[in-house]
Amino acid sequence: MRSPVLVPSLPGDSAGPRRRGLALLLAGLAALGGCSPALDWRSVRPADGAVAVWMPCKPDRHERPVQLAAGLKVTLQMQVCDAGGTSWAVSSFEVAEPAAVDAALEALRAARPAQLGGSEREARAYTPAGAAPRAQAQRILVEGRRPDGRPVRELSAAFAVDRQVYQLLALDGQPGPEALDMFFERLELARP
């Protein structure tokens, strides 16, 4: 909690009660701002270390085998955390052959609406600075439902660097444009 902001009144100042009222209002606003959860941005690197993503909280790491599409089995490495009412995640995996990258990107895109029981509402090309453009690399908005029937929204983006495939997710909540820009647009690719 932040300490209250005080505005002193001067002797003989007829605006004293108004200043005290303003001081109380400012103190209340400062206290509310100090108690609200903040986004604590930090640079996070997936296991391969080729990309640095800005995440608003300290992520937990998970790894598991995943069957993406017909015959495409990968080991998915994910870092996920919750902040500001939103779940943030970055996942990555390597495909065996360069020709499998496009199929992997397509599989990731198809999986999002299917996993959320919803549909894709928006899509646009997504090429972070330093990554090669690919038609299958997209940033999409999916609207769906949770298992209990509550509506859910998710922004995701997928791209590749060589044979390494990445996906960024911001699930639910109402993250502001600054937070979304920090997460999706400010990632950095390691230079060889």
trRosetta pair geometry for C-beta under 8 A, 3 or more apart (Angstrom, degrees):
i j d omega theta_ij theta_ji phi_ij phi_ji
1 31 6.1 6 -157 -139 105 74
1 34 4.5 93 -143 121 42 134
1 35 6.0 10 -96 -66 84 83
2 30 4.9 -98 85 164 128 102
2 31 6.8 -137 56 -88 83 42
2 33 7.0 -3 11 82 133 94
2 34 3.8 -155 -2 -75 86 138
3 30 7.8 -24 86 133 33 138
4 23 7.7 67 157 166 110 88
4 26 7.8 107 -173 102 77 81
4 27 3.5 11 -150 -134 105 113
4 30 6.3 144 -127 68 44 132
4 31 6.9 -12 -89 -51 79 102
5 23 6.6 -145 105 -151 74 70
5 26 4.4 -70 73 129 125 117
5 27 5.5 -153 41 -77 67 63
5 30 5.3 136 -13 -29 103 150
6 23 5.3 32 -142 -157 45 128
6 27 7.3 34 -70 -70 57 116
7 19 4.9 -128 111 -179 117 97
7 20 7.6 -149 71 -83 93 32
7 22 5.9 -12 33 92 151 106
7 23 4.2 -144 27 -77 89 102
7 26 7.1 88 -24 31 111 144
8 19 7.6 -11 101 143 22 139
9 13 5.1 -155 -177 69 83 130
9 15 7.4 -164 -132 91 99 67
9 16 3.4 66 -158 -127 148 87
9 17 7.9 39 -97 -34 152 31
9 19 5.0 154 -85 68 89 136
9 20 6.3 -34 -40 -48 125 90
10 13 4.1 97 61 -36 82 128
10 16 7.6 -135 44 -82 49 94
13 16 4.9 118 91 -54 95 86
13 19 7.3 7 128 -1 134 141
15 18 4.8 -58 -170 49 74 116
15 19 5.5 81 128 -30 88 99
16 19 5.6 -58 -144 36 28 110
16 20 6.3 27 158 -19 66 104
17 20 5.6 -50 -145 35 34 111
17 21 6.4 37 153 -20 64 103
18 21 5.5 -53 -150 36 33 113
18 22 6.3 34 150 -18 66 104
19 22 5.5 -52 -147 38 34 112
19 23 6.1 38 151 -24 66 104
20 23 5.4 -49 -146 34 33 115
20 24 6.5 35 153 -20 64 101
21 24 5.8 -51 -150 34 31 110
21 25 6.4 31 151 -17 63 105
22 25 5.6 -55 -149 38 33 112
22 26 6.2 30 154 -16 67 107
23 26 5.8 -55 -145 40 30 109
23 27 6.1 33 154 -21 65 107
24 27 5.6 -53 -144 36 30 113
24 28 6.4 33 155 -20 63 104
25 28 5.8 -54 -151 34 30 111
25 29 6.5 26 154 -15 64 106
26 29 5.7 -55 -146 39 33 110
26 30 6.2 34 154 -20 66 106
27 30 5.7 -54 -146 37 30 111
27 31 6.3 31 154 -20 64 105
28 31 5.7 -54 -148 35 30 110
28 32 6.4 30 154 -17 64 104
29 32 5.7 -52 -148 36 33 111
29 33 6.3 30 155 -16 65 107
30 33 5.8 -57 -147 40 31 110
30 34 6.1 30 155 -20 65 110
31 34 5.7 -57 -144 38 29 111
31 35 6.4 20 160 -14 64 110
32 35 6.1 -66 -148 39 28 103
32 36 6.5 33 157 -33 66 105
33 36 6.0 -49 -146 19 31 113
37 83 6.6 -159 145 -160 123 72
37 84 6.1 -159 99 -77 111 54
39 56 3.6 -49 -161 -156 99 122
39 57 7.3 -87 -147 -46 62 78
39 83 5.4 107 -114 142 71 132
39 84 5.5 -16 -71 -35 97 129
39 179 6.0 -166 -81 -113 171 115
40 56 6.3 102 47 178 45 58
40 57 6.0 77 53 -98 94 50
40 58 7.5 -20 91 -29 123 77
40 83 7.2 -138 25 -127 77 149
41 54 5.3 2 -165 -178 107 106
41 55 7.1 156 -142 81 56 31
41 56 5.5 -30 -82 -105 63 57
41 182 6.3 -79 -114 168 137 143
42 54 7.2 157 75 -149 26 62
42 55 6.1 -28 62 63 78 79
42 57 7.9 -67 22 102 108 5
42 58 6.8 24 34 -86 149 64
43 52 4.8 -2 -171 -178 107 116
43 53 7.4 139 -155 69 56 31
43 54 6.0 -38 -94 -94 57 64
43 188 7.8 -17 -139 29 120 119
44 52 7.0 142 66 -159 34 63
44 53 5.3 -34 66 67 90 83
44 54 7.5 134 16 -116 83 15
44 55 4.7 11 -1 6 134 120
44 59 5.9 51 -129 16 155 127
44 79 5.7 -163 165 116 139 159
44 90 6.6 157 99 33 123 140
45 49 5.1 30 165 -119 133 54
45 51 6.8 155 -138 82 70 50
45 52 5.3 -37 -82 -99 84 69
45 53 7.6 149 -90 18 33 73
46 49 7.3 -125 78 -43 60 28
46 50 7.6 -27 63 42 101 73
46 51 6.1 25 21 59 106 98
46 53 7.6 52 -29 3 88 116
46 77 6.0 118 -165 100 99 119
46 79 6.8 -144 -98 -4 67 117
46 90 6.1 -122 -65 126 103 113
46 91 7.6 89 -113 -171 129 18
46 92 4.1 65 -177 12 161 140
46 166 6.9 -151 -14 -113 155 104
47 77 4.8 -53 -2 162 124 169
47 92 6.9 -156 33 72 85 121
48 51 7.7 42 77 15 101 82
48 92 6.3 -110 10 130 114 146
48 94 7.2 120 -76 -57 138 111
48 164 5.5 -112 53 -121 173 146
49 190 6.5 30 137 -33 76 154
50 161 5.7 -161 134 90 139 147
50 164 6.1 126 43 62 146 163
50 189 6.5 -5 156 -156 81 75
50 190 4.9 -114 -149 30 46 113
51 92 7.5 167 39 -83 126 143
51 161 6.8 167 -55 1 110 145
51 164 8.0 -169 -12 121 114 134
51 166 6.0 -1 28 -84 166 156
51 187 5.9 9 -177 170 102 121
51 188 7.1 154 -159 82 55 47
51 189 5.6 -27 -103 -105 73 61
51 190 7.0 -105 -61 -7 30 85
52 187 6.4 171 85 -161 52 71
52 188 4.5 -4 54 57 103 98
52 190 7.4 101 -19 -55 93 81
53 90 4.8 154 47 -81 164 157
53 168 6.7 178 -139 -101 142 115
53 183 7.1 31 179 -158 98 62
53 187 4.7 -19 -103 -111 65 109
54 182 5.1 -87 98 162 137 90
54 183 6.1 -121 81 -96 85 44
54 186 5.3 1 7 88 132 116
54 187 6.9 -141 4 -84 76 59
55 58 7.9 119 103 -95 120 16
55 59 5.7 -16 135 -38 166 113
55 79 7.1 -103 -58 121 162 117
55 81 6.2 99 163 36 127 124
55 88 5.5 152 -147 124 93 137
55 90 7.0 -109 -71 -10 119 116
55 183 7.0 61 -103 -117 47 94
56 81 7.5 -155 74 93 64 121
56 83 4.4 -143 109 80 107 149
56 84 6.6 -20 124 3 151 119
56 88 6.1 132 33 -18 91 161
56 179 6.4 -6 -61 -148 144 108
56 182 7.5 87 -65 97 97 134
56 183 7.3 -53 -24 -72 98 110
57 81 3.8 -156 92 136 112 138
57 82 6.6 -35 59 69 165 30
57 83 3.8 177 -40 -46 124 125
57 88 6.8 142 34 41 100 126
58 81 6.1 144 79 -102 35 150
59 79 3.7 71 127 170 149 93
59 80 5.6 121 -152 49 103 17
59 81 4.2 -113 -96 -30 61 105
59 88 7.5 -102 -88 93 108 96
59 89 7.7 120 -134 -117 129 53
59 90 7.6 -71 -89 30 170 92
60 79 7.1 168 76 -151 34 58
60 80 6.0 -29 56 64 84 74
60 81 6.6 135 3 -78 72 74
61 77 7.3 -14 -166 -172 94 88
61 78 7.3 152 -155 85 48 49
61 79 5.4 -23 -97 -98 67 78
62 77 7.5 163 87 -156 50 45
62 78 4.7 -15 63 64 96 97
62 79 7.7 172 21 -82 72 32
62 80 6.9 -6 9 14 117 110
63 75 6.3 13 -175 172 100 98
63 76 6.9 171 -149 88 52 52
63 77 5.0 -10 -103 -105 90 70
63 78 7.3 175 -80 20 41 70
64 75 7.4 -174 98 -153 20 64
64 76 5.8 -15 64 58 69 96
65 73 6.4 8 -176 -179 104 100
65 74 7.3 166 -151 89 60 34
65 75 5.6 -41 -95 -99 62 65
65 76 7.4 125 -136 12 13 81
66 73 7.2 171 87 -152 42 57
66 74 5.7 -19 62 64 90 80
66 75 7.6 134 16 -119 79 17
66 76 4.5 34 -3 -17 129 123
66 93 7.4 -111 44 -67 117 160
67 72 7.2 115 -166 80 54 60
67 73 5.2 -26 -102 -100 67 81
68 72 4.4 -52 62 102 103 113
68 73 7.4 -177 11 -91 78 26
68 74 6.1 23 -20 11 119 111
68 103 7.9 119 111 132 124 88
68 104 6.0 22 130 -129 166 69
68 107 4.0 78 163 136 103 153
68 108 7.2 -30 -148 -56 121 65
68 111 7.3 -78 -148 -51 74 137
69 72 4.5 29 53 30 80 124
69 103 5.8 -130 62 165 149 101
69 104 7.5 -145 12 -96 119 42
69 106 7.3 33 -65 89 155 96
69 107 4.0 -119 -41 -93 113 129
69 110 8.0 80 -89 52 109 134
72 95 7.2 -28 -152 -125 103 109
72 100 6.3 156 -117 -165 111 118
72 103 6.0 -168 -69 122 149 119
72 104 6.2 -169 -177 -85 145 77
72 107 6.3 -147 76 -34 147 163
74 93 4.0 75 158 163 131 146
74 94 7.2 170 -148 62 109 41
74 95 6.5 -55 -94 -88 122 64
74 104 7.3 61 -40 -124 149 122
74 165 7.9 -43 -145 45 168 123
75 93 6.0 165 74 -132 48 105
75 94 7.9 0 52 37 88 79
76 91 5.5 -3 -173 -174 99 122
76 92 7.7 147 -153 73 57 29
76 93 5.0 -54 -97 -60 53 124
77 91 6.5 157 82 -155 46 66
77 92 5.5 -23 63 63 97 78
77 93 6.6 151 13 -77 77 67
78 89 5.8 -8 -170 -169 106 112
78 90 7.2 164 -150 86 58 42
78 91 4.1 -21 -98 -99 84 95
79 89 6.7 162 84 -151 48 61
79 90 5.3 -2 55 56 97 88
79 91 7.6 -178 21 -79 58 50
80 87 6.5 3 -171 -179 105 97
80 88 6.9 165 -150 87 56 51
80 89 4.1 -10 -100 -101 89 96
81 87 7.6 176 93 -151 30 59
81 88 5.6 -13 63 59 76 96
81 89 7.9 160 19 -79 51 58
82 85 7.9 2 -178 -126 94 6
82 86 7.1 174 -149 87 63 37
82 87 5.2 -33 -96 -98 81 66
82 88 7.4 164 -95 15 28 76
83 86 6.6 -23 72 59 57 81
83 88 6.6 -16 31 1 96 122
84 173 6.0 92 116 -171 78 147
84 175 6.2 87 109 -97 133 81
84 179 6.9 -107 71 -121 165 165
85 172 6.9 -109 150 125 79 93
85 173 3.5 141 111 -117 87 104
85 174 6.8 7 90 23 134 68
86 170 5.5 -4 177 -171 130 86
86 171 6.5 145 -167 68 72 47
86 172 5.9 -180 -120 83 58 65
86 173 3.2 -102 -66 40 76 147
86 174 7.7 -140 -60 29 108 26
86 175 4.9 -7 -38 -47 159 108
86 179 7.8 136 36 134 154 144
87 169 7.3 -11 108 117 90 106
87 170 7.5 157 79 -156 52 38
87 171 4.2 -15 59 58 103 107
87 172 6.3 50 12 39 91 102
87 173 7.6 161 1 -8 54 118
88 169 7.1 159 -156 88 35 66
88 170 5.8 -2 -105 -106 71 71
88 171 7.9 -158 -67 22 29 75
88 183 6.5 -122 -140 -127 121 140
89 167 7.9 4 111 107 97 89
89 168 7.3 162 88 -157 57 42
89 169 4.3 1 55 53 100 107
89 171 7.4 21 6 -5 109 110
90 166 6.8 -16 -171 -166 91 100
90 167 7.3 164 -154 84 47 50
90 168 5.4 -12 -104 -104 77 70
90 169 7.7 -168 -73 21 35 73
91 166 7.1 155 84 -155 49 52
91 167 4.9 -7 57 57 95 97
91 169 7.6 25 0 -4 102 111
92 164 6.0 5 -173 -179 113 98
92 165 6.6 162 -150 83 61 50
92 166 4.9 -17 -97 -100 91 71
92 167 7.6 -178 -75 19 47 66
93 104 7.6 -145 80 -159 110 139
93 164 7.5 173 91 -151 27 61
93 165 5.7 -14 63 57 75 97
94 163 5.3 51 -161 120 85 99
94 164 5.2 -36 -95 -97 78 66
94 165 7.4 160 -100 13 26 77
95 98 7.7 131 90 -92 111 19
95 100 4.0 -154 169 93 139 119
95 101 5.8 -164 39 -74 144 57
95 104 5.3 -129 -62 -41 135 144
95 163 5.2 -129 58 -172 75 91
95 165 6.4 54 -21 -17 103 117
96 100 6.4 55 51 16 71 150
96 163 7.6 -113 86 -168 4 137
97 100 4.8 98 66 -7 84 104
97 163 7.4 -178 107 -122 11 122
98 101 6.0 -23 -170 -12 49 114
98 162 7.3 -75 -107 -177 98 61
98 163 5.7 -93 -88 -82 61 92
99 102 7.6 -46 -180 24 46 99
99 103 7.9 35 136 -1 66 111
100 103 5.3 -60 -159 46 57 114
100 104 5.8 62 144 -28 81 104
100 163 7.8 44 62 -145 96 92
101 104 5.7 -58 -150 35 30 113
101 105 6.5 28 155 -17 66 104
101 134 7.3 -104 130 -125 117 159
101 136 8.0 156 129 66 78 137
101 160 4.7 81 -163 -150 120 173
101 163 6.4 -126 -71 -127 107 49
101 165 6.3 172 -140 -74 76 106
102 105 5.7 -52 -148 36 34 111
102 106 6.4 35 153 -18 65 106
102 134 6.7 -154 -98 -174 83 124
102 135 7.8 25 -133 59 112 89
102 136 4.9 140 -148 -1 73 151
103 106 5.7 -54 -148 38 32 113
103 107 6.2 35 153 -22 65 107
104 107 5.6 -53 -146 35 31 113
104 108 6.5 33 154 -20 64 103
104 160 7.4 100 78 -81 120 128
104 165 4.8 -110 125 -71 137 165
105 108 5.8 -51 -149 33 32 112
105 109 6.5 31 153 -18 63 106
105 134 6.6 163 -23 118 173 137
105 136 3.7 111 101 131 133 119
105 137 6.0 -71 -146 -74 145 53
105 138 7.6 121 171 11 108 85
105 158 5.2 160 -139 123 80 126
105 159 7.6 34 -113 -108 121 20
105 160 6.4 -90 -62 -30 116 114
105 165 6.5 -149 -67 -139 73 121
106 109 5.8 -58 -151 36 32 111
106 110 6.3 25 155 -15 67 109
106 136 5.4 -70 -55 -142 74 128
107 110 5.9 -57 -144 40 30 108
107 111 6.2 36 156 -29 65 109
108 111 5.7 -55 -147 29 29 115
108 112 7.2 37 158 -32 61 96
108 156 7.8 -146 155 144 103 134
108 158 4.6 125 99 -93 145 158
108 165 7.2 -172 -34 160 142 128
108 167 5.3 -155 -162 -84 141 135
109 112 6.5 -47 -162 12 31 110
109 120 7.8 18 177 -88 90 143
109 123 7.9 47 -151 -123 123 130
109 136 7.2 -133 -14 -172 136 83
109 138 5.8 49 -102 50 128 127
109 140 6.4 107 -140 -14 89 149
109 158 6.5 -118 -58 27 80 139
110 113 7.2 -64 -168 39 39 96
110 114 6.4 29 149 -12 70 122
111 114 5.6 -72 -148 48 35 113
111 115 5.6 31 161 -22 76 112
112 115 6.1 -58 -142 36 24 106
112 116 6.4 -1 166 2 61 114
112 120 7.3 80 86 -83 114 92
112 140 6.5 150 68 86 158 130
112 142 4.8 -161 140 -36 112 157
112 154 6.5 -149 -168 94 113 134
112 156 5.5 -150 -102 28 146 150
113 116 6.1 -73 -143 51 29 97
113 117 7.9 -119 168 58 59 4
113 118 5.3 -114 -147 82 74 65
113 119 5.3 36 -141 -116 130 26
113 120 5.3 -79 -58 -39 127 76
113 142 5.2 -151 -81 -137 67 123
113 144 6.6 164 -146 -71 55 121
114 117 7.7 24 -177 -70 27 38
115 144 7.9 131 92 78 56 177
116 142 5.5 124 46 134 149 126
116 143 7.8 -168 129 132 136 17
116 144 2.9 144 139 40 101 160
116 145 7.1 129 165 36 73 39
116 152 6.0 -130 -154 83 114 118
116 154 6.2 -149 -72 8 154 131
117 144 4.8 121 68 -170 60 112
117 145 5.1 -54 86 50 119 88
118 142 5.5 122 88 169 122 90
118 143 5.0 -149 -178 100 142 46
118 144 2.4 -123 -20 -85 122 75
118 145 6.4 145 -65 -2 98 65
118 152 7.5 -138 -33 68 145 84
119 142 7.0 -173 97 -148 24 75
119 143 6.6 -11 58 59 68 80
119 144 7.4 145 7 -79 43 78
120 123 6.0 16 168 -48 127 109
120 140 5.3 -47 -142 -172 108 127
120 141 7.2 111 -163 75 61 52
120 142 5.5 -43 -98 -96 54 78
121 140 8.0 129 48 178 60 80
121 141 4.7 -53 63 98 101 102
121 142 6.8 160 5 -110 86 22
121 143 5.3 51 -36 -4 128 105
122 140 6.5 167 88 -153 59 53
122 141 4.2 34 42 29 98 113
123 138 5.1 -11 -165 -173 101 130
123 139 7.2 154 -152 78 51 47
123 140 4.6 -9 -100 -103 80 89
123 141 7.7 -136 -62 22 49 67
124 138 6.8 141 71 -155 29 78
124 139 5.5 -19 63 57 83 94
124 140 8.0 169 20 -80 56 50
125 133 7.2 8 -178 -151 126 102
125 135 7.7 -64 -112 -135 103 39
125 137 6.8 51 -163 89 67 82
125 138 6.5 -64 -110 -107 29 61
125 139 7.7 16 99 13 18 86
126 137 5.1 -120 71 145 79 88
126 138 5.5 98 9 -169 106 12
126 139 4.0 118 -71 -33 127 89
126 157 4.6 -166 -166 -154 165 109
126 158 7.2 109 71 54 136 42
126 159 5.8 -118 112 -62 100 109
126 184 7.8 -80 -142 -177 122 109
127 131 5.5 -153 -165 82 71 102
127 132 7.6 -87 -145 117 114 21
127 133 4.6 -32 -96 -99 150 72
127 134 7.5 148 -94 21 99 63
127 137 5.9 91 -78 101 68 140
127 159 6.6 136 -114 -123 42 132
128 131 4.8 68 60 5 80 122
128 159 5.9 -176 7 59 99 171
128 185 7.6 176 -116 -140 83 40
128 187 5.4 -38 -140 69 148 108
128 189 6.7 137 114 -38 119 109
129 188 8.0 -22 74 -119 106 50
129 189 7.1 -151 96 11 67 108
130 161 7.8 3 123 -109 94 121
130 188 7.7 55 15 -166 150 47
130 189 3.7 -156 105 43 143 135
130 191 7.7 -105 -137 -84 135 73
131 137 7.3 162 131 -141 134 167
131 159 5.2 28 167 162 165 132
131 160 7.2 132 -162 75 118 40
131 161 5.6 -95 -116 -81 91 85
131 189 6.3 165 -54 -62 77 149
132 160 7.8 -35 56 85 93 83
132 161 7.7 131 13 -118 85 52
133 137 7.1 -139 -160 45 46 130
134 137 4.3 95 63 -11 95 104
134 159 7.1 147 36 -143 115 69
134 160 6.3 28 -4 36 155 105
136 158 7.7 -47 136 98 83 114
137 157 7.8 33 178 179 79 82
137 158 6.1 -136 -136 99 60 67
137 159 4.2 49 -143 -108 123 72
137 160 6.7 -127 -81 10 113 77
138 157 7.1 -141 108 -137 41 60
138 158 6.5 15 50 46 64 88
139 155 7.0 6 180 -177 92 93
139 156 7.2 -174 -150 96 54 40
139 157 4.0 -14 -102 -98 80 99
139 184 6.6 66 -124 -164 134 138
140 155 7.4 173 88 -150 42 51
140 156 5.7 -11 57 61 85 84
140 157 7.5 159 13 -84 61 49
141 153 6.8 -13 -170 -169 93 98
141 154 7.3 159 -154 84 48 48
141 155 5.6 -21 -99 -99 71 72
142 153 7.2 158 83 -156 52 49
142 154 4.8 -10 58 60 98 97
142 156 7.0 6 3 10 112 109
143 151 6.9 -12 -172 -168 93 103
143 152 7.5 159 -156 84 49 48
143 153 5.4 -18 -103 -103 72 76
144 151 7.5 153 91 -154 31 58
144 152 5.4 -24 73 65 77 94
144 153 8.0 152 25 -89 64 32
144 154 7.4 -8 21 8 107 109
145 149 5.7 -22 -176 -147 124 33
145 150 6.7 146 -157 73 73 32
145 151 6.0 -50 -101 -102 67 42
145 152 6.4 134 -124 14 14 92
146 149 6.8 -32 69 37 75 20
146 150 4.7 4 32 57 118 87
146 151 7.8 -2 -1 57 84 4
146 152 5.2 103 -48 -36 83 126
152 171 6.8 0 178 -174 114 90
152 172 5.3 -52 -146 -80 88 96
153 171 7.8 165 91 -155 47 47
153 172 6.4 124 52 -97 65 39
154 169 6.2 -20 -169 -161 111 94
154 170 6.9 159 -155 81 60 50
154 171 4.6 -10 -107 -109 98 71
154 172 7.2 -11 -76 -31 72 55
155 169 7.4 151 84 -154 53 44
155 170 4.7 1 56 54 98 102
155 180 6.6 20 74 -136 165 118
155 184 7.3 -66 136 -65 126 140
156 167 6.2 -1 -174 -175 109 98
156 168 6.4 165 -154 85 57 56
156 169 4.8 -9 -103 -101 94 72
156 170 7.6 -169 -74 24 51 62
157 167 7.1 167 84 -152 44 54
157 168 4.8 1 52 50 92 103
157 184 5.6 107 -2 -140 147 106
158 165 6.8 5 -172 -179 101 95
158 166 6.7 170 -148 90 56 53
158 167 4.6 -15 -97 -100 87 82
158 168 7.8 -166 -72 20 43 65
159 165 7.7 178 95 -152 31 59
159 166 5.7 -12 62 60 73 99
160 163 7.5 -31 -173 -149 115 11
160 164 6.5 155 -157 83 71 48
160 165 4.8 -30 -99 -101 93 65
160 166 7.0 168 -92 15 38 75
161 164 5.2 -14 65 64 82 103
161 166 7.3 29 3 -9 95 116
161 189 6.2 162 -100 -136 148 124
168 183 6.5 154 179 153 133 97
168 184 5.9 165 104 -104 151 72
168 187 7.7 -138 -67 -46 143 142
170 173 7.6 -87 168 57 90 110
170 175 5.8 -67 180 18 137 146
170 180 6.5 -107 16 -111 171 84
170 183 6.2 100 -65 104 124 160
170 184 7.7 -75 -16 -50 126 106
175 179 4.2 -110 -176 86 107 132
175 180 5.4 130 112 -53 117 85
175 183 7.8 0 157 5 159 139
176 179 5.2 97 57 9 72 100
176 180 7.1 -139 100 -2 38 91
177 180 5.6 -57 -144 41 35 110
177 181 6.0 38 156 -23 68 106
178 181 5.7 -54 -147 36 29 112
178 182 6.4 32 153 -21 63 105
179 182 5.7 -52 -148 33 31 113
179 183 6.3 23 156 -13 65 110
180 183 5.9 -61 -146 42 30 107
180 184 5.8 -3 170 9 70 117
181 184 6.7 -68 -126 52 21 88
181 185 4.9 -35 -164 34 63 125
181 186 6.9 66 142 -25 69 102
182 185 7.4 -19 -56 51 8 82
182 186 5.3 -28 -151 20 44 134
183 186 7.5 40 -5 37 9 93
184 187 7.6 -55 -179 -14 20 105
